[in-house]
Amino acid sequence: MLSILVGHSYFLRLDPKQFERAKPYPPLATLQVAASLREAGHQVALFDAMLAEGLGEYEHKLAQAAPQLVVLYEDNYNFLTKMCLAAMREACLRMIALARAAGARVVVAGSDATDAPEAYLAAGADIVLRGEGLDTLATLVRRLDTDIKAPPARLTQQLSGITYLEAGLPRQVDEPQVPSFVAQPELPAWDLVDIERYRAVWVNAHGYFSLNMAASRGCPFRCSWCAKPIWGNQYSQRSAESVAAEFTYLRHRFNPDHIWFADDIFGFRPAWVLRFAHAVREANASVPFTIQTRADLTTEPMAQALREAGCAEAWLGAESGSQRILDAMNKGTTVAEIKVARARLKAHGIRVGFFIQLGYLGEQIGDILATRDLLETARPDDVGVSVAYPLPGTKFFEQVKGQFLNGKRHWKDSGDLAMMFRGTYSSDFYRAIRDLLHEQVAMVQLDTPEHAERYEIEQQRLASRWSDLKSTESRFRATPASR
């Protein structure tokens, strides 16, 4: 059996915005891979970059574990890994080099490695998995266990969805396999995580502790900007009873105050959510939880089921208050559905956050003002604002790939918020809009009798700032209005 170090390269400290936000979660997909390899009989150690001080901790773990194989498997449930942030790529390339210097073979998997395997191979990786790659990884590990020094060409015979170097040049073998959604281990390798380190960050910053899990993988919808290098358009949902069992384990083993479901879409059908709710109640394991979902899935039966299950907060991919932009995105939802979903969830005591995306191709000031109006009328409890981010493999990327600015293809970190293509307005304009939208949502908290006077003042101030931006928006245009 092999000695294997499983890790990932998302260092929270390299992402100032997320470091300040202080809401870290353990790397679920990485932990699932660690559990699978351990079930196969290998000696497995974990390097969790999330709360690490830096690469020094990784070097220490390499020396301590002395692995024959290093598997750098990014957390596919962490949406930030899909963004392929430059700071994390740089960290991963350094980790590969350090592993090779320590005498280990290296296999890499993740969204960025799928899109740009050449960079990882150049850093010293033996093999890059494209897509999820779980079946392929299991076969590679079995072959390495037989011959740890076998060259990549021999290791990868009759396998697909891989890239390796042959005679110094990248060789890509077939397209990534459609995910098999093979059964995962009963539980991720939670015992390898320093849970108390996570708890301390959460409690110090927020006064409570949150953990994460996932009830499904993938998303069947086809928004034109959404990259899906890992699961494609496949969607696989675990049984409600299996999810409830893991939920119960987390509740009794680690006593979190809150659970974050990292699914792109939680539940999907009310009947599934009700079965989950019943199993959790039977186990006396209820914990408030937060989900992500879509406005068009938030029917009245779904809202009732979420309340029964103990859902405290739901984030909707609202994206825009302009139907024109939603249609251009192929979002498949309407502004009216967003408003109805917000009202339904609120009626059942569930907080609602809106994800908003600025700067999509063709967006004009009227579309931005429609988004402002959506927030003003729907009054979500929270909002997350970003700008359109073209990623390889998306229809959006193909539409703008001839318009990239200064060769920029990735944000350095999640707070970058820079336009990478020639959109309608400059990055500074969108940052100003982001701030106004955040202020608008925050101002709703002042709309109470005891704060009536202050609310009125803030409302007038915000209206004045919107008016100023509207009157000067032409100065911030990056391209002619017709583009």
N, C-alpha and C positions, 0 to 999 in steps of 0.2 A: 504493500500500500504506500501511497505517496504522502509526503509532507507538503501541505498546500497552504499558502497564505492567500486568503480572499480579501479583497479591498475595493475601494472606490476612490475617486479623486475630488469629490465635492467638499472643499474646505470652506466652512462657513466664514472663516476669517478673511478669505479672499474675496468675499462679497459684502462690502460695507453696508449696503442697504439691508441685507438679510441678517447680518451680524447685529446691527442696531435693532432690528425687529425682534430678535432673540426668540424665535419660535422654531428651534431645530427639531428634526425628527430622525430617528434611526433609519438606515438605508434598507428598506424592505426587500427589494429585489436582490440586493447583495446578500442579505441574511437568508433568503430562500435558497440561493445558490450554495451558500455555506452549509445549510442543512442538508441539501441534496448530496453534496460531496461527502459529508460526514456519514450519511446513511449508507453510502456506497463503501464505507469502511476506511476512508482516508483520514489522516490526522490533519485537522483543519484549525487554523488560527484566523483571526479577523483583524484587519486594520480598518478602523472607522475614522475617516478623515473629517467627518462633520464637525466635531468639537476639538480636533487636534490643534495644537499650537502652531504646527508647521511640519515641514518634511523631516525634521529631526525625530519626531515621534515615529514616523514611518521607518526611518533608518534603524531606530532602536528595535522596532518590531521585526524587521528583517534579520537583524543580528540574533534576536531572541529565538525566533521561530526556525531560522536556518532552512527555509523552504526549498524543496526541489522545483516547485511550480508556484508561480504567482498568477492569480486570476484577478484581473482588475475589471470588475463587473459593476457598471454604474447602476444606480437605483432608478429603474425605469418608471417608478411611480412618482418620482420627484420631477415635477414639470420643468424645473430649472435645468435638469440635465438635457432635456429636449432642445433647450435654447443654445446648447453648445457654446457656453461662455468661454471666452479666450483664456481667462485666468485659470479655469479648471483644466483646459487642454494643456496649458503650459505645465501645470502641476503633474498631470498624468504622464506627460512625456518624460519629465524628470524622474518620476517613480519607476517608469519602465527601465530607464538607464541604470538606476540604482539597483533594481532587481537583477538585471543582467550582470552588473559588476559583482553582485553577491553570488553569482553562479547559478541563478534560477532560470528556468524556462518561463516565458511570459505569454499569456493569452489575454486579449483585451476585448471587451464588449461594451457597447453603449450607442447612443444616438449619434454622437459626433464621430465615433470610430466607424460606424456604419456609413456615414456620409463621406468621411475623409480618411480612409484606412491608411493611405500612404504616409501621413504624418506620424502615425503610431508605429508603423513598420520601420520607418527611418530612425525612430528613437530606439529601436531594438526589440520590439515585440516580435515573437515568433509567428503568431497567428492572430488575425483580427476576425472576430465573429460578426457577421452582418445580420441585423435583426435580433430576435430573442436568443436564438442559438442554443437552447437548453439541450436538445437531443444531440446536437453536434458536439457541444462541450462534454457531455457524458462519454461519447465515443472517443474524443481526443484524450480524455483523462485515462480511459482504459488502455489506450495504445501507449501513452506515456508511461503508464505503470509497468508495461511490458518492456519498453525501451525508452528510458528518459532522454537518451541522446539522439533519438530518431529525427531525421531532418523533416521539415514541414511537408515536403512533397510526399513523403511516405505516410506521415501522420494523417494527412488529409485525403488520402485515396478514397474515392467513391463518396466523399462528403460534399455538401453544397453549402452556399452561404458563407464562404470564407475567403479571405485574402491573405496571401503570404508572399515573401520575396523568393524569386527564383532567378539565379544569375544576376542578382542585384536589382531586378525589376519586379514591381508588384504583379502578382498573378491572381486574378479574381476567378473563383470557381463558381459558376452558376449564380443565379439570383438567390437572395435569402429565402429559405423555405417558408412556406406559410406556417405560422406558429401552430404547433400541434396541440398546445394547451394541455400538455401532459400533466398528470396529477402532481401537484406540489407536495412537499412534505407536510405532515399534519400541522406543524408550526415552523415559522422561521427560527433561525438559531438565536433566539432571544438571550440565551445564557452567555453568549459571546459579547454582548453589548454592556457597556458601563452605564446602566440605567440611572444610577444615582447622579452621574455627571450631567445627564439630561435634566433630571428632576431639579437639580440645583439651579440651572440656567433659567428654567421656566418659573420656578417659585420666586427667584430673586427679581426677575423682570416683570412677572405678571401675577404672582400670588397664587398660582395654581399650576398643575402639572398635566400635560397632554401627551398622549401616545398615538401612534398611527397604525392603521391596518388597511387592508384592501379586500373588497368583496368580489371584485371582478377585474378583468384585464381587457383593455382596448375600448374602442368606440366605433359603432357602425355608421355614424353620420359623416358627412363629407364636406365640412367647411373648407373653403378653398385655401385658407391660410394655415390649416392645422397639419403639421408634419407627423407622419406615423411610421417612422423607420423601424420600430420594434414589432408592433402587432398589426400593422396595416389597418384594414377596415374590419378586422375580426373583433368579435366581442364574446367573451366567455365569462359566465357568471357562476360563482360557486353556489353550492346549496345553501339555503338560508340556515339550515341546522349547523353546517360546518362553520359558517361565519359566526353564528351565535356562540359556538363552542370556543373559537379563538377569542372572541369578545369577552367571554366569561373567564378564560384563562388570564387575559390581560388584567381584567378587573380584580381578580383574586390574587394574582401573583405580584402585580406592581402597584395596584391601588391608584390608578390615574384618576384625576378629577374630570377628565374630558378625553374623548377619542376623536381623532381626525380620520375620516375615510378618504383615502387618496385616489379612489376611483374617478375616472373621467365622468362617469355617470353612475350614481348610486341607485340601486334598487330596480330601476327600469319599470317594474310592474308592481302595483299595490299589493297583490296577493303574496308576492315574495317578501315584501317589507312586513306584512302582517305575520307571516310565518316566523320571520326573524324576531319580531317583537315578542311573540308568544314564547319562543325558546329562551330569550333573554330573561323574560319575567319568571319563567319556570326555574331558571338557574339563580334567581335573585341576584342578577348581575347588572342591573340598569346603571348606565353612565350617560350623561349628556354627550351628544356627538354632533359633528359638523360634516356636511356632505357637499358635493358638487352635483348639479343636475341641470336640466334644460327647462325652459319655460313651457314648451309644448308637452312635456311629460308631467308637468305639475297639475294634474287633474284634481278635482275635489276628492275622489277616493285616495289619490296618492298623498295629498296634504293630510288627510285624516290618518292614513297609515303611518306617515312619518311622525305625527304627533304621538300615536300609540307606541311607536318604537322608542320614543325619547329623543328625537332629533331636536337639537337646540338652535341650529343655524344651517341655512342652505345658501350656497353661492350659485347664482345663475349666470351663465354666459350671455349676458345681455348684449354686449359688444357695442351697440349703437342705438340711438333713439331715432335714427333715420331708416325708414323702410327701404329706401333706395340702396343704402349701404349694406343693410342686412341681405338684400337680394344679391348684390354684387359679391358678397362673401359666400353665397350659397349656404347661408346659415339655416334656412328652413324654418325660421320662426318669424313671428310678427311682433310689432311694437305693442299691439293690443294684448297678445299672449303674455308678454313680459309684465305688463301692468296687472293683468288678471292673476298671474302666478304670484306676484308680490302680495297682492291683496289676500289671496287664499292662504298663503303661508302665514301672513300676519294674523289672520283671523284664528289660526290654530296656535298662536303663541310662538311661532318660529321666526327667529331673526333672519333677515335676508341681506346678502351682499350681492352687488352687481360687479361683474368683470366688464370693464369698458376698454375698447380698443380704438385709439385715435389714429388718424393718418392713413387709413386704408386707401388704396388706389382710387382716385377720383373724388375723395371727400372734399367738400367745400365748406365755407363758413356756415351756410344754412344747415348742413348736416350736423355740424358741431353744436349749433344752437338747438337742434332737435334733440340731441343727446342731453344737453343741459335741461331742456324742458321735460325729458323723461325722468331725470333725477328729481326735478322739482315736483312733478306730479306723483310719481311712484314712491318717492321718499324712502329709498332703501336705508337700512341701518348702517351699512358700510359700503365702501366702493374700492375697487382696485383698478388703477388706470395704467395702461401701457400704450406704446405705439406699435403700429403694424410692423411685424418682424418676419421678413421673407426667409423661409428655410428651404433647403434643397428637398426636392421630391414633392413640393406642393404646386398647385396650379398658380398660386400667387407668386411664387418664386419665378416661374416661367414667364409670367406677365411682366415682371420688373427686372429681370436679370441683365438687361441691357442698360439699366439706369443706375447701377450702383455707384456710390460716391466714394472717391479716393480709395478704391479697392477694399473698403470695409465690408466684411461678411458676417462678423459676429460682434456682439457686445462684449466688452471686457468683463463686466459683471451685470447683475440684474438692475442696477440703478443707472446704467448708462443712458437709456432712453434716447438714443440718437437715431435719427432717420438714416437708414442705410441706402435708400434709393431716392430718386428725385420725386418726392411727394409734392403735395400742393404747398405746404408751408415748411418753414425751417424747424429744426429741433427745438430752438428756444421758444418758438410759438407754442408748440405742443406741450412743452414743460410748463408754460404759463397756464394753458388750459387745464392740464392735470391738476395744478395747485388750486385753480378755481373750482373744479369739480369736487375735490376733496373738501374744500372749505364749505361748499354748498351742502354736502351731505352732513358734515359736522355741525353746521348751523341748525339743522333740524332738532338737535338735542336742546337748543335754547327755546324752542317753540312751546313754552309752558307759561302759565299765568305769572309765576314768580319772576320769569326772565323776559316778560313781554316787551319792556322798554329796550333792553339790550338787543333782543331779537329784531326789533324794528330797525334799530341803528345798523346792525350787521347786514340786514337784508338790503338796506339802501346802499351801504358801502359796496356790497358784492354786485349789485345792479350797476353801480357806477363803473366798476372795474370791467364788467362785461361790455358795457357801452364803449369804454375806451378801447378795448381790444377789437370790437366790431369796426370802429371808426378808423383804426390803424392797420387792420389786417392785411391790406394790400402791401404794406412795407415788409411783411414777413413771408410773402409768397416766394417759394423756391422755383416754381415753374409757372407758365401762363395758366390762367384759370381754366382754359379749355382742355388741359391735359388730364 
